[in-house]
Amino acid sequence: MKRLISNGILASLLLADVCAEANAHEEKAASPPTPVAETSSHLAEVDPSNGIDSNEAVVIADAYFEQEYGNCGGLSGVKREGRTWVFGLDFGITGERIKGTIKVDAKTGGVWSTEGPRYRNFESFLRLTVAAAARPNRHWEDAIRPRQ
């Protein structure tokens, strides 16, 4: 039993290392457009004036996932609960389901997650992505946190 647990922990660490290496490799690649700029262009297609449909919610939630969780994983399913689109989350190469969710307000386009920041409306979230896109080859966290 201990050996199984040890092997499971080792496998998890190796997968985490693979994701970290993939992100580091992606960071060094300098081929336009950057993932942030590409995401920003997708967000430009969202029109919150008539509410947020499921396709627009996917674009917003996907950008939020990239911002908060990186490129190792993605969205897993969507359901509508009242005026909120709710997305499950998969993490890592194996797509391990994690406990948190990302939620998008179907009226305002506001986005938030269980663990991350909350943006009251689509415009406030879009401002972050535009700021990040203006700095090629920089990650989301660089756009929102000052350099030390």
C-alpha positions in Angstrom: 0.0 0.0 0.0 2.8 2.4 0.9 4.5 1.6 -2.4 1.3 2.5 -4.3 1.0 5.8 -2.5 4.7 6.6 -3.1 4.3 5.8 -6.8 1.2 7.9 -7.0 3.0 10.9 -5.4 5.9 10.4 -7.7 3.7 10.3 -10.8 1.9 13.5 -9.6 5.3 15.3 -9.1 6.5 14.1 -12.6 3.3 15.4 -14.2 3.5 18.7 -12.4 7.1 19.0 -13.6 6.0 18.3 -17.2 3.4 21.1 -17.0 6.0 23.4 -15.5 8.5 22.6 -18.3 5.8 23.1 -20.9 5.0 26.5 -19.5 8.7 27.4 -19.3 9.2 26.3 -22.9 6.2 28.3 -24.0 7.5 31.3 -22.1 10.7 31.2 -24.1 9.0 30.9 -27.5 8.7 34.3 -29.1 6.4 33.6 -32.0 3.5 36.1 -32.5 0.7 36.1 -31.7 1.3 35.5 -28.0 -1.3 33.4 -26.2 -2.4 36.5 -24.2 -2.8 38.5 -27.4 -4.7 35.7 -29.0 -7.0 35.4 -26.0 -7.5 39.2 -26.1 -8.6 39.0 -29.7 -11.1 36.3 -28.9 -12.5 38.4 -26.0 -12.9 41.3 -28.4 -15.6 39.3 -30.1 -17.7 39.1 -26.9 -20.6 41.6 -26.8 -22.0 41.9 -23.3 -24.7 44.5 -24.3 -27.1 41.7 -25.1 -26.1 39.3 -22.3 -23.6 36.5 -22.5 -24.5 33.4 -24.4 -22.8 30.0 -23.9 -20.2 30.5 -26.6 -19.2 33.9 -25.1 -19.1 32.4 -21.6 -16.7 29.8 -22.9 -14.4 32.5 -24.3 -14.4 34.4 -21.0 -14.0 31.4 -18.8 -11.2 30.0 -20.9 -9.3 33.4 -20.7 -9.9 33.4 -16.9 -8.6 29.8 -16.6 -5.4 30.8 -18.5 -4.9 33.8 -16.3 -5.4 32.0 -13.0 -4.3 28.5 -13.6 -2.0 28.7 -16.6 -1.9 26.4 -19.7 -1.9 23.1 -18.0 -5.6 22.0 -18.0 -8.8 23.6 -19.1 -12.6 23.8 -18.7 -14.7 20.7 -18.2 -18.4 21.0 -19.0 -20.7 23.9 -18.6 -24.1 24.3 -17.0 -26.5 27.2 -16.5 -27.6 27.9 -13.0 -30.0 30.9 -13.0 -28.1 33.8 -14.6 -24.7 32.1 -14.1 -22.7 29.9 -16.4 -20.7 27.4 -14.3 -17.6 25.5 -15.6 -15.9 22.6 -14.1 -12.1 22.5 -14.2 -9.6 19.9 -15.2 -5.9 20.3 -14.4 -2.7 18.8 -15.7 -1.9 16.6 -18.6 -4.2 13.8 -17.4 -7.1 16.2 -17.0 -7.6 15.6 -13.3 -10.9 17.1 -12.2 -10.3 19.7 -9.5 -12.8 20.9 -6.9 -13.1 24.6 -8.0 -15.3 26.2 -10.6 -15.3 29.2 -12.8 -18.5 31.2 -13.0 -19.5 33.8 -15.6 -22.5 36.1 -15.0 -24.8 35.7 -18.0 -26.0 39.3 -17.8 -22.8 41.3 -17.1 -20.0 38.9 -18.2 -18.4 39.2 -14.8 -16.2 36.3 -14.0 -14.8 34.7 -10.9 -13.7 31.4 -9.4 -13.7 29.6 -6.1 -10.0 30.5 -5.5 -9.3 33.5 -7.8 -10.2 37.2 -8.1 -13.7 38.4 -9.0 -14.4 40.8 -11.9 -17.8 42.5 -11.6 -18.3 42.8 -15.3 -16.8 41.9 -18.6 -15.3 45.3 -19.2 -13.2 45.1 -16.0 -11.9 41.7 -17.0 -11.2 42.8 -20.6 -9.1 45.7 -19.3 -6.7 43.2 -17.7 -6.3 41.2 -20.9 -5.7 44.3 -23.0 -3.0 45.4 -20.5 -1.4 41.9 -20.7 -1.5 41.8 -24.5 0.3 45.2 -24.7 3.3 43.4 -23.1 4.3 40.7 -25.5 5.7 37.4 -24.0 4.6 38.3 -20.5 2.3 36.2 -18.4 -1.0 37.3 -16.9 0.5 37.6 -13.4 3.1 40.1 -14.7 0.2 42.3 -16.0 -1.5 42.4 -12.6 1.4 42.3 -10.2 4.2 45.0 -10.1 7.7 43.9 -10.7 9.9 43.7 -7.6 
